Amino acid sequence: MKEYYFFGWATADAPAVTNTYPGIATPRDLYDALTDVWCAETCSPRMRDNWS
């Protein structure tokens, strides 16, 4: 199983209410999608030095 680092990850298997976003069926799927687009460039410029 993939390791997650957000609060509540162990029980984040609640199904989506709708199929509006294909491929995002649980909070873990959403987390995966967001981590693919999060990067230093999406961080506030004043905080980029501390981005990880």
C-alpha positions in Angstrom: 0.0 0.0 0.0 1.2 3.5 -0.8 2.3 5.7 2.1 0.3 8.8 2.8 1.1 11.8 5.0 -2.2 13.6 5.5 -4.4 13.6 8.6 -7.0 10.8 8.4 -5.3 8.9 5.6 -5.9 5.5 7.2 -9.6 5.8 6.9 -9.7 8.0 3.7 -11.6 5.4 1.7 -15.1 7.1 1.7 -16.5 7.0 -1.8 -17.1 10.1 -3.9 -20.8 11.3 -3.9 -20.8 11.8 -7.7 -18.7 10.8 -10.7 -18.0 14.4 -11.7 -14.3 13.9 -11.6 -13.4 10.5 -13.2 -10.5 8.8 -11.5 -11.1 10.6 -8.1 -13.2 8.1 -6.2 -11.8 8.6 -2.7 -9.9 11.2 -0.7 -6.7 9.3 -1.4 -7.3 9.6 -5.1 -7.8 13.4 -4.7 -4.5 13.5 -2.7 -2.7 11.7 -5.5 -4.1 14.1 -8.1 -3.1 17.1 -6.1 0.4 15.9 -5.3 0.9 15.6 -9.1 0.3 19.3 -9.6 1.8 20.8 -6.3 5.3 22.1 -6.8 7.4 25.0 -5.7 6.0 27.2 -8.5 2.4 26.7 -7.0 3.6 27.9 -3.6 3.3 31.5 -2.5 6.5 33.3 -3.6 7.3 34.4 -0.1 7.3 30.8 1.1 9.1 29.0 -1.8 12.4 28.8 0.1 10.7 26.6 2.7 8.7 24.5 0.2 9.2 20.7 0.4 
